[in-house]
Amino acid sequence: MFTKIYLAILGISIAVMAFFSYYSWSWLQSIGLPAAAVAGYEYHAGYAWAALWISVVALLVLANAILWATGRSWAVWTTLVYFSVFIVTRYFWLDQAFFSFKKTNGLFDGSFSVAPLLAVILMVLMAAIAFFDQFIIVKLRAKTYGKPEEPVVEPAETPDE
């Protein structure tokens, strides 16, 4: 049951993040006032940022439930992939387009964006969180239920020579 809930929330989260990412980008394609485009982009990118964190926390909680119930960690790593895809989308595509838009329209004088570096740091941090989260849940599960019995494998008999 947790798997179905997880997959449903993952699908909804992907749709919401794709919408906000596209809508934020569409503001940068505006032919109106650049200041209004910047305000529109920042407004929708802010909602996308909040939606990403809320969805990642919800997915990680459900991933922990799946890991606890089944002993399989695919949902934890799927959550990491989901987070990484939208972090890359935001920092390598959207923020770079936003940086270029502001520079092209004379709204910003900077020559360097730290967004890609921040994206890498966030992805490494989230990977560490996913790893240690899985480690802790697996250890707690083993302590609660005991280690599963491993099947005994008998060595194959070799014919006498």
N, C-alpha and C positions, 0 to 999 in steps of 0.2 A: 504494500500500500504506500509506503514511504517513497518507493521508486516512482510510482505514478504521480504522486504529488510533486516530487522533485522535478520530474520531466515537464510537468505542466507549468510550474513556476519558472523553470529554465526557458521554456518556449515563450512565455509571457514576458520575461525579462529581456530576452533577445529582441523581441518585437518592440518593446518600449525603448530600449537603448538604440536600436536601429532608427526608430522614428526620431528621437531627440538628436541623434548624431546627424542624420540627414537634414533635419529642420534647422539645426544650428548652422550647418554648412550652407544651406540655402540662403541664410541671411547674408552670407559673405558674397553671394552672387547678385545681391540687390543692386539696382541701378539708381536707387534713391540717395538720400544723404548718407555719407559714410558714417557720421556720428550715430545716426539712427540704426544703421546696419550693425555697428559695433554694440550698441545697446541691446539689440535683438539677439545677436549672437551670444553675448554674455548672459542674458536672461535664460535662454534655452540651454546653453551649455551648463549653467548652474543647476538646472533641473536634471540634466543628464548626469551630472556628477553626484547629486544626491540619490538619484535612482540607481546608479551603479553601486554605491556603497550599501544602500538598503537591500538591494537584490543579492549582493555578494554575502552579506551577513545571513540573510534568510536561506540562501542556498547552502552556505556552510553549515548552518544548524541542521538542515535536512540531510546534508551529506554525512554529518556525524550520526544522525539517527540511522541512516542506511548502513553505515560502517558498523555501528553497534549491533544492529539487528542481523545483518548478514555476514559480517566479517570481510566484506569486499569494499575496497577503497576507491572505486572508479568515480564516485560522485565527488569526492574531495578534489581529485585531479581534474575532473570536468569543470568544477567551479574555478580552479586556477586557470584553466584554458579560457573560460568565459571572461574572467577578469582581465587576463592578458590581452585578449583580442580587443576588448573595448578600451583598455589603456593605450594600446598601440594605435587604435583608431583615433583616440582623442589627442594624444601627444605627438604622434608622428604625422598625422594627416590634418586633423582639425586645427590644432594649435599652430601648426606650421602655416596653414592657409590663413589663419587669423593674423599671425605675425606678419606675413607677406601683405595681407590686405591693409593693415595699419601702416606699414612702411610705405606701400604704394600710394596711399591717400594722405600721406604726411601727418599721420596721427601719432607716430612713434619714431624716434630717432635711433633706436638701438640697432646693433648689427649682429647680435648673437642671442639665440633663444636657448634657455636651459631646459626646455620642455622634454627633449629626448633623453637627457640625462636623468631627469626626474622620473620619466617613464621606466627606465631601466631599474632605477632604485626601487620604485614601487613594485615592479614585477618580481625582483629578487626578494624583497620583503614578504610579498604574498606567497612566494614559493616556500620560504622558510616557515611561514605560518602554517601553510598546508602540510608541510613535512612534519613539523612538531605536533600539529593537531592530530594527524594520523597516528603518529607514534604514541601519543598520550592515550588516544581512544583504544588503540590495539592493546596497549599494556593494561588499561583499566578493564577492558573486556576479558582479557586472559586472566586477570586476577579475579574477576567476578565469576566467570564460567569455567575457568580452568583451560588448559591448553587442549586443543583437539587431538584426538588420538591419531597418530600417523600410522598408515598401513604398514605392516611388516612385509618387506620384500625379501623373499628367499632367493639366495643365489642359484643361478641355473646350474643344473648338474651337467658335468662334462663326461662324455663317455671315456671309459678306461682305455688306455692305449696299450 
